[in-house]
Amino acid sequence: MSSDTLYSRLGGHEAIAAVSEGLLTRLKTDAQLGRFWQKRGDEVCAAKSIEFLCAATGACHAPPAGSNVPPSFPAPPPNPLRP
């Protein structure tokens, strides 16, 4: 089994950002779900969804270099069960 994180196997920040952008576009144009996304700020939604997906797939919790989006939550303590 590879020691790489899911984040790196998926292609890192750029790949996750592309998937997130596509997902948000589909959500906003969906007949049933679009109404929930009408009054949301595009940049904030995109940044938060990318940050969440990166964290959920094993990336460090800092935003990518050059990003002006601060992390919305602190890094979790080390997990002794995960190498």
C-alpha distance (Angstrom), angle and dihedral (degrees) to the residues before:
residue distance angle dihedral
M1 . . .
S2 3.78 . .
S3 3.78 119.6 .
D4 3.81 90.9 -147.0
T5 3.78 116.1 110.5
L6 3.77 121.2 -112.4
Y7 3.80 85.5 -112.0
S8 3.80 92.4 62.8
R9 3.81 93.8 40.6
L10 3.82 90.0 54.2
G11 3.80 91.2 54.0
G12 3.78 103.3 -94.2
H13 3.76 130.0 -103.8
E14 3.81 97.2 -26.0
A15 3.80 94.3 54.9
I16 3.79 93.4 44.8
A17 3.81 90.6 48.2
A18 3.81 90.4 52.8
V19 3.81 92.3 50.0
S20 3.80 91.3 46.3
E21 3.80 92.2 50.1
G22 3.80 91.2 51.5
L23 3.79 92.0 47.3
L24 3.80 93.8 49.9
T25 3.81 91.0 48.0
R26 3.80 90.8 53.1
L27 3.81 92.4 45.8
K28 3.80 92.6 51.8
T29 3.80 93.1 50.3
D30 3.81 96.4 42.0
A31 3.80 114.2 117.4
Q32 3.81 94.3 -133.9
L33 3.80 103.7 29.1
G34 3.80 100.7 34.3
R35 3.80 93.5 86.9
F36 3.80 90.5 64.6
W37 3.81 91.2 57.1
Q38 3.83 100.3 44.7
K39 3.80 98.3 94.0
R40 3.79 97.9 35.9
G41 3.78 121.2 112.0
D42 3.79 107.9 -111.9
E43 3.80 96.2 -144.0
V44 3.80 94.3 46.2
C45 3.81 93.7 47.4
A46 3.78 91.8 47.5
A47 3.80 94.0 47.0
K48 3.80 94.0 47.0
S49 3.80 94.4 46.5
I50 3.81 91.9 48.4
E51 3.80 90.6 47.4
F52 3.80 91.3 49.4
L53 3.81 94.6 47.8
C54 3.80 92.0 46.5
A55 3.79 91.9 50.5
A56 3.80 92.8 44.3
T57 3.79 91.7 53.2
G58 3.79 95.9 50.1
A59 3.80 106.1 -91.3
C60 3.76 120.4 142.1
H61 3.79 112.0 -94.2
A62 3.77 96.7 -115.6
P63 3.81 116.9 101.4
P64 3.80 116.5 -114.7
A65 3.78 119.1 -80.0
G66 3.77 112.5 -79.6
S67 3.79 93.8 22.6
N68 3.78 117.6 131.9
V69 3.81 93.2 -158.2
P70 3.81 111.6 105.6
P71 3.80 117.6 -142.4
S72 3.79 111.5 -95.9
F73 3.77 95.8 -145.7
P74 3.80 135.7 27.7
A75 3.77 122.5 -103.3
P76 3.79 111.8 -89.5
P77 3.78 120.5 -114.1
P78 3.81 115.8 -92.5
N79 3.78 114.2 -80.1
P80 3.83 109.9 -130.3
L81 3.81 90.0 -157.2
R82 3.81 93.9 59.1
P83 3.80 121.6 66.1
